[in-house]
Amino acid sequence: MSGTSLSAARILLIIGGGVAAYKALDLIRRLRERGAKVRVIMTRAAKQFVTPLSAASLSSEKVYDDLFSLTDEAEMGHIELSRAADLLVVAPATADLIARMANGLADDLATTALLATDKKTLLAPAMNLRMWLHPATQRNVATLQKDGALFVGPTEGEMACGEFGPGRMAEPLDIVAAVEAALAEPTTLPLPPVARAPRDEKPLAGTHVLITSGPTHEPIDPVRFIANRSSGRQGHAIAAAAAAAGARVTLVSGPVAIPDPPGVAAIHVESAREMLEAVEKALPADIFVAAAAVADWRVAEIGANKLKKGSSGGPSLKLVENPDILASVAQSPSRRPAVVVGFAAETENVLAHARDKLLKKKCDLIVANDVGEGTGVFGGRTNLVHLVSKDGVESWPSLDKSEVAARLVERLAAMRDAAK
Ligand SMILES: Cc1cc2nc3c(=O)[nH]c(=O)nc-3n(C[C@H](O)[C@H](O)[C@H](O)COP(=O)(O)O)c2cc1C
């Protein structure tokens, strides 16, 4: 079976030294079939069971095994290995690795990467049943679970040693299902935030980025309006990330309850027509990101005074279409920014609607998300997005909105460079 359920997910797979290590090779294949990028660390003991060459061939990546290798540090430091992953997977998780993790040891590359991360770890234990049932292992598993580690298996069955009981590693497809489930949740552990040292290079330096964010309010009368549930969190996070990347940022925001991000020029508007006017005034820009949830319709005739209850039942509101801000910027004959990105918040057929929007509005990228009931996207802190462009669809795992913003800004910089 193949598919794209893990499209663009970045997995750091740590292979421990157990008989089940051979199944980790199949796991690499299964993860990659579904679109994941897999980078492998092998422990010293793991190399007694499977070769780094097999893991490198199946992952199409260099396999890492040495904490003190100077070339590896130059190419990809040990901290960067876990930072560049969405999820860490340990398979097979030996009794020894579980014990070292539970005690916070960092005496080889595998355990150092496992300790130097704020990402979740999924363990697939595999060991002799007496090792698994030993109070020391059970104590270590309980400690790791308390720390937020996820487990899949072990299952019951016949062991390589001939005994029968719990300790067999979960099958690769069951581990894949556990990876998918883990990625559907936020993958960052609730640790205190760590400030990153400012970098010299600012990918959006010298670029004007124009962003819309939040909902619009369409007045019915002087006291009432039609609104939607957009909180502005995602658009504001993109504005903050673009500013941090060195861009001059203009943020045109509908009414929101969150503060303006630092370092951006914020313009506050209420209705779709005001938003369009502010956007037109702020042009020209190099990049336009339409993240606002702009009302499709407004009330045709706004009451001059507060509408009153009458004997003839409720008033009927006639709605007329609002201007299409995204389409008008994307199709501007003289002032179209080099990169135009729209958002599609949908409750059904998310990808089909997004593709349709990409073509109809003539933008370069649509960031599509499901905002249906129960997704918690509107107003929430996380987002699960699909990037739809003429090249296809790239689905990201569930991420904090600030992480979606940081990744999107990297993409915007690359798109701006490609458009030059
Ligand atoms: C033939 C053989 C099979 C082993 N199988 C396992 C196993 O399935 N699970 C386990 O936890 N340890 C197993 N061990 C012991 C580990 O290899 C040993 O604890 C090693 O130190 C683990 O290193 P690592 O955790 O760094 O990979 C096995 C050892 C041998 C010699």
The ligand as an SDF file (V2000), in Angstrom:
LIG
                    3D

 31 33  0  0  0  0  0  0  0  0999 V2000
   21.7000  -11.8660   20.2870 C   0  0  0  0  0  0  0  0  0  0  0  0
   21.2460  -10.7110   21.1440 C   0  0  0  0  0  0  0  0  0  0  0  0
   19.9630  -10.2890   21.0800 C   0  0  0  0  0  0  0  0  0  0  0  0
   19.5220   -9.2260   21.8870 C   0  0  0  0  0  0  0  0  0  0  0  0
   18.2130   -8.8130   21.8040 N   0  0  0  0  0  0  0  0  0  0  0  0
   17.7860   -7.8270   22.5970 C   0  0  0  0  0  0  0  0  0  0  0  0
   16.4300   -7.4040   22.5230 C   0  0  0  0  0  0  0  0  0  0  0  0
   15.6460   -7.8790   21.7390 O   0  0  0  0  0  0  0  0  0  0  0  0
   16.0380   -6.4040   23.3360 N   0  0  0  0  0  0  0  0  0  0  0  0
   16.8810   -5.8310   24.2450 C   0  0  0  0  0  0  0  0  0  0  0  0
   16.4400   -4.9490   24.9710 O   0  0  0  0  0  0  0  0  0  0  0  0
   18.1770   -6.1970   24.3030 N   0  0  0  0  0  0  0  0  0  0  0  0
   18.6410   -7.1850   23.5080 C   0  0  0  0  0  0  0  0  0  0  0  0
   19.9440   -7.5780   23.5870 N   0  0  0  0  0  0  0  0  0  0  0  0
   20.8550   -6.8760   24.5130 C   0  0  0  0  0  0  0  0  0  0  0  0
   21.2790   -5.5530   23.9170 C   0  0  0  0  0  0  0  0  0  0  0  0
   21.8930   -5.7410   22.6580 O   0  0  0  0  0  0  0  0  0  0  0  0
   22.2350   -4.8460   24.8890 C   0  0  0  0  0  0  0  0  0  0  0  0
   21.5210   -4.5000   26.0590 O   0  0  0  0  0  0  0  0  0  0  0  0
   22.8420   -3.5950   24.2710 C   0  0  0  0  0  0  0  0  0  0  0  0
   23.6720   -2.9920   25.2450 O   0  0  0  0  0  0  0  0  0  0  0  0
   21.7880   -2.6110   23.8410 C   0  0  0  0  0  0  0  0  0  0  0  0
   22.3840   -1.4540   23.3530 O   0  0  0  0  0  0  0  0  0  0  0  0
   21.5210   -0.2090   22.8420 P   0  0  0  0  0  0  0  0  0  0  0  0
   20.4100   -0.0390   23.8080 O   0  0  0  0  0  0  0  0  0  0  0  0
   22.4930    0.9210   22.8710 O   0  0  0  0  0  0  0  0  0  0  0  0
   21.0750   -0.5180   21.4640 O   0  0  0  0  0  0  0  0  0  0  0  0
   20.4160   -8.6190   22.7750 C   0  0  0  0  0  0  0  0  0  0  0  0
   21.7440   -9.0530   22.8270 C   0  0  0  0  0  0  0  0  0  0  0  0
   22.1480  -10.0850   22.0210 C   0  0  0  0  0  0  0  0  0  0  0  0
   23.5810  -10.5360   22.0990 C   0  0  0  0  0  0  0  0  0  0  0  0
  1  2  1  0
  2  3  1  0
  2 30  2  0
  3  4  2  0
  4  5  1  0
  4 28  1  0
  5  6  2  0
  6  7  1  0
  6 13  1  0
  7  8  2  0
  7  9  1  0
  9 10  1  0
 10 11  2  0
 10 12  1  0
 12 13  2  0
 13 14  1  0
 14 15  1  0
 14 28  1  0
 15 16  1  0
 16 17  1  0
 16 18  1  0
 18 19  1  0
 18 20  1  0
 20 21  1  0
 20 22  1  0
 22 23  1  0
 23 24  1  0
 24 25  2  0
 24 26  1  0
 24 27  1  0
 28 29  2  0
 29 30  1  0
 30 31  1  0
M  END
$$$$
